[in-house]
Amino acid sequence: MGTSSASAGAIRHVGRLLGDDNGFSVVVAMDQGIGGVQDDFVVPVRTVESIVAARPDGILLTAGLARRSAALLAHRGAPGLVVAMDIVVHRDPGGGGPSVAHGPGCSVEEAVRLGADAVKTMLIMGNDSRADQLRNMSYLAEAGERCRHWEVPMMIEPYLWGVNVPADPGGRAEMAADGARLAIELGADLLKIESSGEPETFRQLVASCPVPVFMLGGPKRPTQREVLADVIFAAEVGVAGITMGRNIWQQPDPARMVRALRMAAAMRDLGPAMAALESGAPASAGR
């Protein structure tokens, strides 16, 4: 994050999320409960407790869950808090199908009261209503102003779930790049964005962004090896970190997975990271 345009408070908050020496950051996304009960996320505060014990760099929560989990984050070494500010409703129950509606879930001021180090908002891409697109963009622009007033960084996620999102990977990658540019124009301090899957294309996108980019972890992977390979890919293209949900908190040992993710990003080698996952040694995921 460029210091020329950021306040002292925002710089400090971003530093909380980027980890020691601005190394590769692991942020655990736990805002999926807004869509209903999730497998392995049935007792939400208990699941948050297990993730905090894994010592990631950050944790992404809804305002309601952040409020109920405040005591878990009130100690030295606790992960930075990212509060999800808005809500997207999908056509089908359980979050299936394209997005059909978007609105606020909490205010910037409420996120500040919760102690947020950043807020996360969504830019819906592929929307078939230009009026809805304008409302979404206006919401983000206004939220950005409030964030700058309170010196809280705003993370924008270009959300490729509209009805007009291309099915082909190339078209989808172009839409993601457009979303990243729109997010920057709307005042994003951080970006959360899906990978194109093609290293050079994604590397160019990351390099074009004047703010730290977090690669989103996506759906649950069939194997742990694939999860670690995603993180190696992310490190190689130069992102600041990864935001990952189910691929961490649906693991048998989330702390060991966080440790393995950091190892994979640092060494860019699947072998040692897989060995860390499979070993019986305590999974100290210190930051």
Backbone as JSON, one array per atom type, in Angstrom:
{
  "sequence": "MGTSSASAGAIRHVGRLLGDDNGFSVVVAMDQGIGGVQDDFVVPVRTVESIVAARPDGILLTAGLARRSAALLAHRGAPGLVVAMDIVVHRDPGGGGPSVAHGPGCSVEEAVRLGADAVKTMLIMGNDSRADQLRNMSYLAEAGERCRHWEVPMMIEPYLWGVNVPADPGGRAEMAADGARLAIELGADLLKIESSGEPETFRQLVASCPVPVFMLGGPKRPTQREVLADVIFAAEVGVAGITMGRNIWQQPDPARMVRALRMAAAMRDLGPAMAALESGAPASAGR",
  "N": [[0.86, -1.2, 0.0], [0.73, 2.1, -1.01], [2.45, 4.64, 0.68], [2.19, 7.27, 0.11], [-0.43, 8.02, -0.36], [-1.93, 7.09, 1.7], [-3.28, 7.16, 5.02], [-1.78, 7.42, 8.31], [-3.07, 5.71, 10.11], [-4.4, 3.88, 8.4], [-2.2, 2.69, 7.15], [-1.05, 1.35, 9.29], [-3.1, -0.48, 9.91], [-3.2, -2.04, 7.55], [-0.67, -3.15, 7.67], [-1.03, -4.89, 9.83], [-2.39, -6.95, 8.65], [-0.74, -7.92, 6.68], [1.27, -9.43, 7.76], [4.39, -10.6, 9.28], [7.24, -8.73, 8.39], [6.09, -8.04, 5.98], [5.52, -10.44, 4.69], [4.15, -13.36, 2.98], [0.69, -13.45, 3.32], [-1.87, -15.02, 5.23], [-5.22, -15.06, 5.27], [-8.12, -16.02, 6.83], [-11.2, -16.77, 5.58], [-14.36, -16.38, 6.89], [-17.0, -15.69, 6.5], [-19.07, -17.02, 5.38], [-21.35, -17.94, 6.6], [-23.47, -16.22, 6.33], [-24.97, -17.16, 4.33], [-26.3, -19.28, 5.39], [-26.28, -22.39, 7.3], [-23.14, -24.01, 7.29], [-21.21, -26.88, 6.34], [-19.12, -28.22, 8.85], [-19.12, -25.81, 10.13], [-21.0, -25.37, 11.99], [-21.32, -24.69, 14.66], [-20.7, -21.62, 15.22], [-19.02, -19.76, 16.81], [-17.33, -21.49, 18.16], [-15.96, -22.61, 15.99], [-14.65, -20.34, 15.03], [-12.98, -19.93, 17.22], [-11.24, -22.14, 16.98], [-9.91, -21.45, 14.66], [-8.68, -18.99, 15.29], [-6.84, -19.98, 17.1], [-5.15, -21.21, 15.31], [-3.57, -19.18, 14.42], [-3.6, -17.41, 12.05], [-2.84, -14.66, 9.76], [-4.95, -12.95, 9.4], [-8.54, -12.68, 9.84], [-11.69, -13.07, 8.39], [-14.82, -11.9, 9.03], [-18.41, -11.71, 9.44], [-20.27, -8.86, 10.68], [-21.94, -9.57, 12.82], [-20.88, -12.04, 13.75], [-18.31, -11.22, 14.36], [-18.82, -9.57, 16.52], [-19.75, -11.42, 18.43], [-17.47, -12.87, 18.76], [-15.57, -11.33, 19.93], [-14.01, -11.52, 22.32], [-12.26, -13.56, 21.71], [-10.48, -12.41, 20.02], [-9.13, -10.58, 21.47], [-6.37, -10.34, 22.34], [-2.78, -10.28, 22.53], [-1.12, -10.98, 19.53], [-3.33, -12.0, 18.26], [-5.22, -12.63, 15.25], [-5.51, -10.16, 12.6], [-8.54, -8.29, 12.07], [-10.96, -8.5, 9.6], [-13.89, -7.09, 8.5], [-16.82, -8.14, 6.96], [-18.81, -6.16, 5.02], [-21.06, -6.06, 3.37], [-23.88, -7.7, 1.74], [-24.7, -10.34, -0.42], [-27.29, -11.73, -2.28], [-28.23, -14.78, -3.67], [-29.76, -16.44, -6.5], [-30.64, -19.08, -6.01], [-31.46, -21.22, -3.2], [-29.09, -21.54, -0.48], [-26.99, -20.21, -1.65], [-26.62, -20.73, -4.36], [-26.52, -20.43, -7.99], [-26.78, -17.38, -10.02], [-26.01, -14.07, -8.68], [-28.59, -12.0, -7.35], [-29.32, -9.85, -5.86], [-28.01, -7.13, -3.88], [-26.78, -5.6, -0.94], [-26.22, -3.42, 1.97], [-24.62, -4.75, 4.93], [-23.55, -3.95, 7.29], [-22.44, -0.84, 8.75], [-19.61, 1.33, 8.04], [-18.89, 2.63, 10.37], [-19.86, 0.88, 12.34], [-18.16, -1.3, 11.87], [-15.75, -0.11, 12.64], [-16.27, 0.24, 15.38], [-16.22, -2.41, 16.09], [-13.58, -2.94, 15.99], [-12.24, -3.3, 13.57], [-9.6, -4.08, 11.31], [-9.74, -3.82, 8.65], [-12.27, -3.43, 6.11], [-14.43, -5.45, 4.11], [-15.83, -5.38, 0.91], [-18.11, -5.9, -1.86], [-17.94, -5.9, -5.39], [-20.16, -6.34, -7.77], [-19.89, -8.22, -10.63], [-20.86, -8.67, -14.03], [-23.52, -8.12, -13.88], [-26.92, -7.9, -14.97], [-28.39, -5.63, -14.85], [-28.06, -2.29, -15.35], [-28.75, -0.23, -13.7], [-28.7, -1.43, -11.16], [-25.99, -1.98, -11.11], [-24.93, 0.6, -11.03], [-25.91, 1.44, -8.53], [-24.52, -0.32, -6.86], [-21.85, 0.47, -7.37], [-21.94, 3.12, -6.53], [-22.48, 2.74, -3.84], [-20.04, 1.56, -3.04], [-18.25, 3.66, -3.55], [-19.14, 5.6, -1.72], [-18.79, 4.15, 0.67], [-16.02, 3.96, 0.6], [-15.27, 6.63, 1.07], [-16.15, 6.93, 3.74], [-14.51, 5.05, 4.93], [-11.99, 6.21, 4.55], [-12.3, 8.44, 6.13], [-12.35, 7.28, 8.68], [-9.95, 6.04, 8.68], [-9.67, 3.35, 7.95], [-8.78, 0.6, 6.05], [-10.21, -0.33, 2.87], [-11.2, -3.29, 1.46], [-11.91, -4.5, -1.67], [-13.81, -6.86, -3.4], [-14.01, -7.99, -6.57], [-16.76, -9.53, -7.72], [-17.6, -12.25, -9.39], [-20.34, -13.19, -10.2], [-22.6, -12.47, -11.5], [-25.37, -12.67, -13.87], [-24.37, -12.43, -16.4], [-21.74, -13.26, -16.54], [-18.95, -14.47, -18.29], [-18.62, -17.82, -19.57], [-16.33, -18.97, -20.56], [-12.85, -19.38, -19.75], [-11.02, -17.34, -20.58], [-12.62, -15.07, -21.14], [-13.72, -14.73, -18.63], [-11.43, -14.11, -17.14], [-10.81, -11.63, -18.28], [-13.0, -10.15, -17.42], [-12.55, -10.2, -14.67], [-10.2, -8.71, -14.56], [-11.19, -6.24, -15.44], [-12.87, -5.76, -13.28], [-11.0, -5.46, -11.2], [-9.76, -3.09, -11.99], [-11.94, -1.27, -11.89], [-12.43, -1.43, -9.15], [-10.13, -0.24, -8.08], [-10.45, 2.35, -9.08], [-12.67, 3.07, -7.63], [-11.7, 3.37, -5.13], [-10.41, 1.31, -3.68], [-8.31, -0.07, -1.16], [-7.23, -2.49, -0.8], [-7.28, -5.53, -2.63], [-9.35, -8.33, -3.3], [-9.34, -11.12, -5.16], [-10.28, -13.43, -7.72], [-8.31, -16.09, -9.15], [-7.07, -16.3, -12.48], [-6.06, -18.67, -13.23], [-4.12, -18.94, -15.1], [-0.77, -18.4, -15.18], [0.83, -16.16, -16.27], [-1.07, -14.3, -17.16], [-2.42, -13.71, -14.77], [-0.32, -12.77, -13.24], [0.32, -10.4, -14.6], [-2.01, -8.95, -14.08], [-1.86, -8.66, -11.27], [0.51, -7.19, -11.09], [-0.3, -4.82, -12.24], [-1.83, -3.55, -10.38], [-2.04, -1.0, -7.96], [-2.25, -1.53, -5.28], [-2.12, -3.86, -2.48], [-2.78, -7.24, -3.39], [-4.99, -9.87, -2.74], [-5.4, -13.26, -3.3], [-8.35, -15.06, -3.81], [-9.48, -18.05, -2.21], [-11.39, -19.83, -3.22], [-13.68, -22.59, -4.11], [-14.09, -25.63, -2.1], [-11.32, -27.72, -2.29], [-10.58, -30.94, -3.76], [-8.33, -32.31, -2.72], [-5.68, -31.99, -0.27], [-3.2, -31.49, -1.37], [-3.81, -30.06, -3.71], [-4.76, -27.69, -2.58], [-2.43, -26.64, -1.41], [-0.93, -26.36, -3.73], [-2.32, -24.31, -4.97], [-1.61, -22.17, -3.33], [1.14, -21.99, -3.72], [1.12, -21.25, -6.42], [-0.09, -18.71, -6.07], [1.89, -17.36, -4.59], [3.96, -17.34, -6.44], [3.04, -15.67, -8.47], [3.04, -13.25, -7.27], [1.19, -12.17, -5.4], [-0.03, -10.51, -2.39], [-1.07, -12.14, -0.49], [-3.39, -14.7, 0.56], [-6.9, -15.23, 0.69], [-8.74, -17.54, 2.28], [-11.19, -19.98, 2.87], [-13.14, -22.51, 3.29], [-11.2, -24.4, 2.6], [-9.47, -24.28, 4.67], [-10.88, -24.18, 7.23], [-12.43, -26.45, 7.01], [-10.68, -28.49, 7.23], [-9.15, -31.32, 8.91], [-7.24, -30.5, 10.8], [-6.93, -27.36, 11.28], [-4.87, -25.61, 12.16], [-2.49, -26.91, 11.47], [-2.81, -26.85, 8.72], [-2.69, -24.07, 8.17], [-0.04, -23.59, 8.88], [1.25, -25.2, 6.97], [0.46, -23.93, 4.63], [1.82, -21.49, 4.82], [4.43, -22.46, 4.72], [4.48, -23.62, 2.16], [4.15, -21.32, 0.58], [6.47, -19.89, 1.21], [8.61, -21.63, 0.55], [7.88, -22.59, -1.87], [7.41, -25.18, -2.67], [5.98, -28.3, -2.85], [6.63, -30.64, -1.48], [7.92, -30.39, 1.26], [5.8, -28.98, 2.5], [3.61, -30.73, 2.3], [4.66, -32.78, 3.83], [4.68, -31.52, 6.32], [1.97, -31.36, 6.8], [1.28, -34.03, 7.0], [2.76, -35.04, 9.06], [3.11, -36.03, 12.5], [3.8, -34.1, 14.22], [3.4, -31.27, 16.46], [1.4, -28.63, 15.21], [2.59, -25.83, 14.98], [1.74, -22.75, 14.08], [3.03, -20.26, 14.04], [3.3, -16.69, 13.66]],
  "CA": [[0.0, 0.0, 0.0], [1.58, 3.26, -1.11], [2.34, 5.54, 1.82], [1.94, 8.64, -0.34], [-1.85, 8.33, -0.39], [-2.6, 6.44, 2.82], [-3.09, 7.77, 6.32], [-0.98, 6.61, 9.25], [-3.91, 4.65, 10.65], [-4.62, 2.86, 7.38], [-0.95, 1.96, 6.96], [-0.9, 0.43, 10.42], [-4.07, -1.56, 9.78], [-2.77, -2.93, 6.48], [0.48, -3.89, 8.19], [-1.53, -5.98, 10.68], [-2.88, -8.05, 7.82], [0.28, -8.42, 5.77], [2.16, -10.36, 8.42], [5.75, -10.18, 9.62], [8.12, -8.32, 7.28], [5.29, -8.03, 4.75], [5.58, -11.74, 4.03], [2.9, -13.87, 2.43], [-0.33, -13.37, 4.36], [-2.97, -15.97, 5.2], [-6.45, -14.54, 5.88], [-9.14, -17.07, 6.8], [-12.53, -16.22, 5.3], [-15.38, -17.07, 7.67], [-18.24, -14.93, 6.35], [-20.01, -17.82, 4.57], [-22.56, -18.23, 7.35], [-24.57, -15.35, 5.91], [-25.78, -17.95, 3.41], [-26.91, -20.4, 6.1], [-25.37, -23.32, 7.99], [-22.14, -24.63, 6.43], [-20.57, -28.06, 6.9], [-17.98, -27.93, 9.73], [-19.24, -24.43, 10.62], [-22.33, -25.44, 12.58], [-21.24, -23.91, 15.91], [-19.79, -20.62, 14.64], [-17.99, -19.2, 17.69], [-16.35, -22.55, 18.41], [-15.13, -22.72, 14.8], [-13.77, -19.18, 15.05], [-11.96, -20.18, 18.24], [-10.23, -23.07, 16.44], [-9.13, -20.74, 13.64], [-7.82, -18.05, 15.99], [-5.74, -20.77, 17.65], [-4.23, -21.54, 14.23], [-2.71, -18.01, 14.26], [-3.45, -16.79, 10.72], [-2.57, -13.22, 9.81], [-6.21, -12.24, 9.48], [-9.77, -13.47, 9.83], [-12.78, -12.31, 7.78], [-16.06, -12.25, 9.71], [-19.54, -10.78, 9.4], [-20.33, -8.01, 11.87], [-22.56, -10.31, 13.93], [-19.95, -13.02, 14.3], [-17.2, -10.47, 14.96], [-19.28, -9.11, 17.83], [-19.82, -12.58, 19.33], [-16.14, -13.46, 18.89], [-14.64, -10.26, 20.32], [-13.06, -11.95, 23.36], [-11.26, -14.44, 21.1], [-9.52, -11.58, 19.28], [-8.66, -9.54, 22.39], [-5.1, -10.69, 22.97], [-1.6, -10.06, 21.71], [-0.9, -12.05, 18.58], [-4.56, -12.4, 17.59], [-5.23, -12.2, 13.84], [-6.21, -8.94, 12.23], [-9.96, -8.5, 11.79], [-11.6, -7.92, 8.42], [-15.34, -7.2, 8.65], [-17.6, -8.14, 5.72], [-19.77, -5.07, 5.2], [-22.25, -6.13, 2.55], [-24.55, -8.99, 1.57], [-25.17, -10.69, -1.76], [-28.29, -12.79, -2.3], [-28.22, -15.53, -4.92], [-31.06, -16.88, -6.99], [-31.04, -20.36, -5.45], [-31.14, -21.4, -1.77], [-27.74, -22.01, -0.19], [-25.96, -19.46, -2.38], [-26.43, -21.22, -5.71], [-27.0, -19.61, -9.08], [-26.22, -16.02, -10.09], [-26.46, -13.1, -7.68], [-29.78, -11.27, -7.77], [-29.5, -8.65, -5.04], [-26.85, -6.74, -3.07], [-27.09, -4.5, -0.03], [-25.32, -3.3, 3.12], [-24.8, -5.62, 6.08], [-23.21, -3.09, 8.43], [-21.81, 0.42, 8.35], [-18.18, 1.49, 8.35], [-18.8, 3.0, 11.79], [-20.02, -0.34, 13.13], [-16.91, -2.05, 11.73], [-14.76, 0.57, 13.49], [-16.59, -0.11, 16.77], [-15.84, -3.81, 16.29], [-12.13, -3.03, 15.99], [-11.79, -3.83, 12.29], [-8.38, -3.61, 10.65], [-10.16, -3.54, 7.27], [-13.6, -3.91, 5.76], [-14.49, -6.09, 2.79], [-17.05, -5.11, 0.17], [-18.16, -6.63, -3.12], [-18.29, -5.26, -6.65], [-20.8, -7.4, -8.54], [-19.55, -8.18, -12.04], [-21.75, -9.46, -14.86], [-24.91, -7.82, -13.56], [-27.68, -7.55, -16.17], [-29.08, -4.36, -14.63], [-27.13, -1.17, -15.23], [-29.16, 0.55, -12.52], [-28.14, -2.13, -10.0], [-24.54, -1.79, -11.14], [-24.65, 1.96, -10.55], [-26.14, 1.46, -7.08], [-23.4, -1.03, -6.25], [-20.65, 1.29, -7.47], [-22.13, 4.28, -5.67], [-22.32, 2.24, -2.47], [-18.61, 1.38, -2.78], [-17.61, 4.97, -3.5], [-19.5, 6.21, -0.43], [-18.11, 3.39, 1.72], [-14.62, 4.34, 0.57], [-15.13, 7.91, 1.76], [-16.29, 6.69, 5.17], [-13.3, 4.34, 5.37], [-10.88, 7.16, 4.64], [-12.55, 9.29, 7.3], [-12.01, 6.53, 9.88], [-8.62, 5.46, 8.47], [-9.8, 1.89, 7.87], [-8.65, 0.19, 4.65], [-11.33, -1.01, 2.24], [-10.9, -4.37, 0.53], [-12.99, -4.74, -2.62], [-13.77, -8.13, -4.12], [-14.81, -8.11, -7.79], [-17.52, -10.76, -7.47], [-18.03, -12.7, -10.71], [-21.49, -14.05, -10.02], [-23.76, -11.96, -12.22], [-25.9, -13.59, -14.89], [-23.65, -12.25, -17.67], [-20.33, -13.64, -16.42], [-18.62, -15.41, -19.35], [-18.32, -19.19, -19.16], [-14.98, -19.35, -20.97], [-11.84, -18.83, -18.82], [-10.44, -16.1, -21.06], [-13.58, -13.99, -20.92], [-13.84, -14.55, -17.18], [-10.22, -13.41, -16.7], [-10.94, -10.24, -18.7], [-13.96, -9.5, -16.53], [-11.87, -10.03, -13.38], [-9.28, -7.58, -14.71], [-12.02, -5.03, -15.44], [-13.32, -5.55, -11.91], [-9.89, -4.93, -10.42], [-9.56, -1.68, -12.35], [-13.05, -0.53, -11.32], [-12.24, -1.37, -7.7], [-9.1, 0.78, -7.82], [-11.05, 3.66, -9.36], [-13.66, 3.35, -6.59], [-11.01, 3.66, -3.88], [-9.94, 0.13, -2.94], [-6.98, -0.09, -0.57], [-6.84, -3.88, -0.93], [-8.12, -6.27, -3.57], [-9.53, -9.77, -3.15], [-9.73, -11.42, -6.53], [-10.08, -14.83, -8.12], [-7.22, -16.34, -10.08], [-7.42, -16.73, -13.83], [-5.51, -20.01, -13.43], [-3.02, -18.84, -16.06], [0.19, -17.61, -14.41], [1.27, -14.89, -16.82], [-2.21, -13.39, -17.16], [-2.69, -13.26, -13.4], [0.84, -11.98, -12.82], [0.16, -9.06, -15.17], [-3.08, -8.28, -13.34], [-1.32, -8.29, -9.96], [1.51, -6.13, -11.27], [-0.96, -3.58, -12.65], [-2.6, -3.0, -9.26], [-1.21, -0.2, -7.05], [-2.55, -1.9, -3.89], [-1.91, -5.29, -2.26], [-3.8, -8.14, -3.95], [-5.17, -11.17, -2.1], [-6.09, -14.22, -4.15], [-9.35, -15.8, -3.05], [-9.19, -19.48, -2.21], [-12.33, -20.55, -4.05], [-14.42, -23.71, -3.53], [-13.32, -26.68, -1.43], [-10.52, -28.55, -3.19], [-10.69, -32.37, -3.43], [-7.19, -32.81, -1.98], [-4.82, -31.01, 0.37], [-2.13, -31.15, -2.32], [-4.31, -29.01, -4.59], [-4.81, -26.45, -1.79], [-1.07, -26.14, -1.31], [-0.5, -25.93, -5.07], [-2.92, -22.98, -5.19], [-0.84, -21.16, -2.58], [2.41, -21.82, -4.45], [0.77, -20.43, -7.58], [-0.31, -17.34, -5.62], [3.18, -16.77, -4.23], [4.78, -17.17, -7.64], [2.58, -14.54, -9.29], [3.34, -12.02, -6.55], [0.14, -11.59, -4.56], [0.36, -10.25, -1.01], [-1.52, -13.25, 0.36], [-4.56, -15.45, 0.11], [-8.05, -15.34, 1.59], [-9.16, -18.93, 2.08], [-12.18, -20.36, 3.86], [-13.41, -23.94, 3.48], [-9.99, -25.2, 2.46], [-8.78, -24.27, 5.96], [-11.68, -24.58, 8.39], [-12.98, -27.79, 6.84], [-9.6, -29.46, 7.38], [-9.13, -31.95, 10.23], [-6.38, -29.72, 11.69], [-6.73, -26.06, 10.63], [-3.58, -25.02, 12.51], [-1.46, -27.54, 10.64], [-2.97, -26.37, 7.34], [-2.15, -22.71, 8.1], [1.43, -23.72, 8.89], [1.66, -25.77, 5.68], [0.27, -22.9, 3.61], [2.95, -20.56, 4.91], [5.63, -23.16, 4.26], [4.39, -23.75, 0.71], [4.37, -20.01, -0.01], [7.86, -19.48, 1.42], [9.54, -22.53, -0.11], [7.37, -22.88, -3.21], [7.74, -26.6, -2.83], [4.91, -29.09, -2.26], [7.13, -31.74, -0.65], [7.98, -30.08, 2.69], [4.5, -28.57, 3.0], [2.82, -31.95, 2.48], [5.23, -33.51, 4.98], [4.22, -30.84, 7.53], [0.58, -31.74, 7.0], [1.15, -35.47, 7.29], [3.54, -35.41, 10.24], [2.39, -36.02, 13.78], [4.36, -33.05, 15.09], [2.47, -30.17, 16.73], [1.33, -27.69, 14.1], [2.75, -24.45, 15.44], [1.64, -21.86, 12.9], [3.4, -18.93, 14.51], [3.44, -15.68, 12.62]],
  "C": [[0.89, 1.24, 0.0], [1.37, 4.24, 0.04], [2.01, 6.96, 1.4], [0.47, 9.01, -0.27], [-2.62, 7.76, 0.79], [-2.3, 7.17, 4.12], [-2.27, 6.85, 7.21], [-1.8, 5.45, 9.79], [-4.13, 3.53, 9.66], [-3.36, 2.03, 7.14], [-0.75, 0.94, 8.07], [-1.85, -0.75, 10.3], [-3.66, -2.55, 8.69], [-1.58, -3.78, 6.93], [0.09, -5.04, 9.09], [-1.93, -7.19, 9.87], [-1.79, -8.68, 6.96], [1.3, -9.33, 6.44], [3.54, -9.79, 8.66], [6.54, -9.87, 8.35], [7.39, -8.32, 5.95], [5.43, -9.33, 3.96], [4.22, -12.17, 3.54], [1.87, -14.01, 3.55], [-1.42, -14.41, 4.14], [-4.14, -15.37, 5.98], [-7.52, -15.61, 5.73], [-10.51, -16.43, 6.66], [-13.59, -17.05, 6.02], [-16.7, -16.29, 7.64], [-19.32, -15.71, 5.6], [-21.32, -18.11, 5.29], [-23.73, -17.35, 7.0], [-25.48, -16.06, 4.91], [-26.46, -19.14, 4.06], [-25.85, -21.3, 6.71], [-24.45, -23.98, 6.97], [-21.58, -25.88, 7.12], [-19.31, -27.66, 7.67], [-17.97, -26.49, 10.23], [-20.6, -24.31, 11.31], [-22.4, -24.64, 13.87], [-20.23, -22.79, 15.64], [-18.69, -20.12, 15.56], [-16.93, -20.24, 18.01], [-15.41, -22.72, 17.21], [-14.17, -21.54, 14.71], [-12.65, -19.38, 16.06], [-10.85, -21.09, 17.72], [-9.35, -22.38, 15.41], [-8.21, -19.71, 14.28], [-6.61, -18.77, 16.58], [-4.72, -21.17, 16.59], [-3.29, -20.39, 13.87], [-2.51, -17.58, 12.79], [-3.14, -15.31, 10.87], [-3.85, -12.42, 9.96], [-7.38, -13.19, 9.46], [-10.89, -12.57, 9.33], [-14.1, -12.8, 8.35], [-17.17, -11.27, 9.35], [-19.53, -9.96, 10.69], [-20.9, -8.77, 13.06], [-21.61, -11.29, 14.57], [-18.73, -12.35, 14.91], [-17.58, -10.0, 16.36], [-19.28, -10.26, 18.83], [-18.45, -13.19, 19.59], [-15.11, -12.48, 19.44], [-13.6, -10.73, 21.33], [-11.96, -12.84, 22.78], [-10.16, -13.64, 20.39], [-8.85, -10.54, 20.17], [-7.38, -9.96, 23.1], [-3.96, -10.44, 21.98], [-1.38, -11.26, 20.78], [-2.16, -12.56, 17.89], [-4.53, -11.93, 16.13], [-5.91, -10.86, 13.65], [-7.65, -9.25, 11.83], [-10.39, -7.75, 10.54], [-13.1, -8.15, 8.56], [-16.01, -7.13, 7.28], [-18.76, -7.17, 5.88], [-21.07, -5.25, 4.43], [-22.72, -7.56, 2.34], [-24.94, -9.15, 0.12], [-26.15, -11.86, -1.63], [-28.27, -13.45, -3.67], [-29.61, -16.05, -5.27], [-31.56, -18.13, -6.27], [-30.71, -20.43, -3.96], [-29.72, -21.93, -1.59], [-26.66, -21.32, -0.98], [-25.71, -19.95, -3.78], [-26.98, -20.26, -6.75], [-26.41, -18.22, -9.05], [-26.74, -15.14, -8.95], [-27.63, -12.3, -8.23], [-30.01, -10.0, -6.96], [-28.27, -8.41, -4.17], [-27.27, -5.59, -2.17], [-26.14, -4.48, 1.15], [-25.67, -4.28, 4.22], [-24.45, -4.91, 7.37], [-22.55, -1.84, 7.9], [-20.32, 0.38, 8.63], [-18.01, 1.78, 9.84], [-18.95, 1.79, 12.69], [-18.76, -1.2, 13.05], [-15.81, -1.45, 12.59], [-15.01, 0.22, 14.96], [-16.19, -1.55, 17.08], [-14.32, -4.01, 16.29], [-11.54, -3.52, 14.68], [-10.46, -3.22, 11.86], [-8.63, -3.33, 9.18], [-11.62, -3.95, 7.15], [-13.53, -4.51, 4.36], [-15.84, -5.83, 2.17], [-16.97, -5.8, -1.19], [-18.63, -5.75, -4.28], [-18.85, -6.35, -7.55], [-20.48, -7.21, -10.02], [-20.5, -9.1, -12.81], [-23.22, -9.23, -14.56], [-25.67, -7.43, -14.83], [-28.46, -6.26, -16.02], [-28.06, -3.25, -14.44], [-27.47, -0.3, -14.01], [-28.62, -0.1, -11.25], [-26.63, -1.96, -9.94], [-24.17, -0.41, -10.61], [-24.85, 2.06, -9.04], [-24.99, 0.8, -6.34], [-22.14, -0.17, -6.24], [-20.76, 2.53, -6.59], [-21.96, 3.91, -4.19], [-20.83, 2.12, -2.11], [-17.89, 2.72, -2.68], [-17.9, 5.67, -2.17], [-18.82, 5.49, 0.72], [-16.63, 3.76, 1.78], [-14.36, 5.67, 1.26], [-15.21, 7.74, 3.27], [-15.04, 5.97, 5.71], [-12.12, 5.3, 5.5], [-11.05, 8.09, 5.83], [-12.08, 8.59, 8.58], [-10.66, 5.83, 9.78], [-8.65, 3.93, 8.54], [-9.7, 1.48, 6.4], [-9.9, -0.54, 4.15], [-10.82, -2.04, 1.24], [-12.12, -4.55, -0.38], [-12.75, -6.07, -3.33], [-14.63, -8.02, -5.38], [-15.45, -9.51, -7.81], [-18.16, -11.22, -8.77], [-19.17, -13.71, -10.58], [-22.74, -13.5, -10.68], [-24.19, -12.91, -13.33], [-25.12, -13.51, -16.19], [-22.15, -12.53, -17.56], [-20.0, -14.68, -17.5], [-18.29, -16.8, -18.8], [-16.88, -19.58, -19.5], [-13.95, -18.68, -20.07], [-11.24, -17.5, -19.27], [-11.35, -14.91, -20.83], [-13.75, -13.7, -19.45], [-12.63, -13.78, -16.64], [-10.27, -11.94, -17.09], [-11.9, -9.48, -17.8], [-13.35, -9.26, -15.15], [-10.91, -8.85, -13.44], [-10.04, -6.25, -14.74], [-12.49, -4.71, -14.02], [-12.23, -4.97, -11.03], [-9.67, -3.45, -10.71], [-10.68, -0.81, -11.78], [-12.88, -0.35, -9.81], [-11.21, -0.31, -7.32], [-9.69, 2.18, -8.01], [-12.04, 4.06, -8.27], [-13.03, 3.52, -5.2], [-10.53, 2.48, -3.07], [-8.53, 0.35, -2.41], [-6.36, -1.48, -0.66], [-7.77, -4.52, -1.93], [-8.17, -7.74, -3.17], [-10.09, -10.26, -4.47], [-9.44, -12.87, -6.86], [-8.95, -14.93, -9.13], [-7.77, -16.72, -11.44], [-6.98, -18.17, -14.09], [-4.33, -20.03, -14.39], [-1.98, -17.89, -15.48], [0.52, -16.24, -14.99], [0.14, -13.86, -16.83], [-2.46, -12.83, -15.76], [-1.53, -12.42, -12.88], [0.73, -10.55, -13.35], [-0.92, -8.28, -14.44], [-2.56, -7.8, -11.99], [-0.35, -7.12, -10.08], [0.87, -4.79, -11.63], [-1.67, -2.88, -11.5], [-1.7, -2.24, -8.3], [-1.47, -0.5, -5.58], [-2.29, -3.39, -3.72], [-3.1, -6.12, -2.75], [-3.79, -9.44, -3.16], [-5.92, -12.07, -3.08], [-7.11, -14.99, -3.33], [-9.16, -17.29, -3.25], [-10.16, -20.32, -3.02], [-13.0, -21.72, -3.35], [-13.5, -24.73, -2.87], [-12.62, -27.55, -2.47], [-10.65, -30.02, -2.79], [-9.55, -32.89, -2.56], [-6.41, -31.67, -1.33], [-3.68, -30.58, -0.55], [-2.56, -30.02, -3.25], [-4.4, -27.66, -3.86], [-3.42, -25.83, -1.71], [-0.55, -25.66, -2.66], [-1.09, -24.56, -5.41], [-2.1, -21.89, -4.52], [0.52, -20.94, -3.24], [2.19, -20.97, -5.69], [0.64, -18.97, -7.18], [1.01, -16.65, -5.29], [4.02, -16.47, -5.47], [4.33, -16.0, -8.51], [2.67, -13.22, -8.54], [2.23, -11.4, -5.75], [0.65, -11.38, -3.14], [-0.04, -11.4, -0.09], [-2.74, -13.9, -0.25], [-5.66, -15.33, 1.15], [-8.69, -16.7, 1.29], [-10.09, -19.33, 3.21], [-12.28, -21.85, 4.07], [-12.16, -24.8, 3.41], [-9.09, -25.14, 3.7], [-9.7, -24.81, 7.05], [-12.44, -25.9, 8.21], [-11.91, -28.88, 6.88], [-9.66, -30.1, 8.76], [-8.32, -31.16, 11.26], [-6.09, -28.38, 11.04], [-5.37, -25.44, 10.94], [-2.46, -25.61, 11.67], [-1.58, -27.07, 9.19], [-2.43, -24.96, 7.2], [-0.63, -22.76, 8.05], [1.93, -24.22, 7.54], [1.51, -24.75, 4.56], [1.43, -21.91, 3.63], [4.24, -21.19, 4.39], [5.63, -23.29, 2.74], [4.68, -22.42, 0.03], [5.83, -19.59, 0.08], [8.83, -20.31, 0.59], [9.16, -22.82, -1.56], [7.68, -24.32, -3.61], [6.66, -27.42, -2.11], [5.42, -30.11, -1.25], [7.17, -31.42, 0.83], [6.63, -29.69, 3.27], [3.59, -29.78, 3.22], [3.34, -32.76, 3.66], [4.78, -32.88, 6.29], [2.77, -31.2, 7.83], [0.45, -33.16, 7.52], [1.88, -35.9, 8.54], [2.67, -35.36, 11.49], [2.88, -34.95, 14.71], [3.33, -31.97, 15.32], [2.55, -29.12, 15.62], [1.39, -26.27, 14.62], [2.79, -23.53, 14.25], [1.97, -20.44, 13.28], [3.61, -17.95, 13.37], [4.79, -15.0, 12.73]]
}
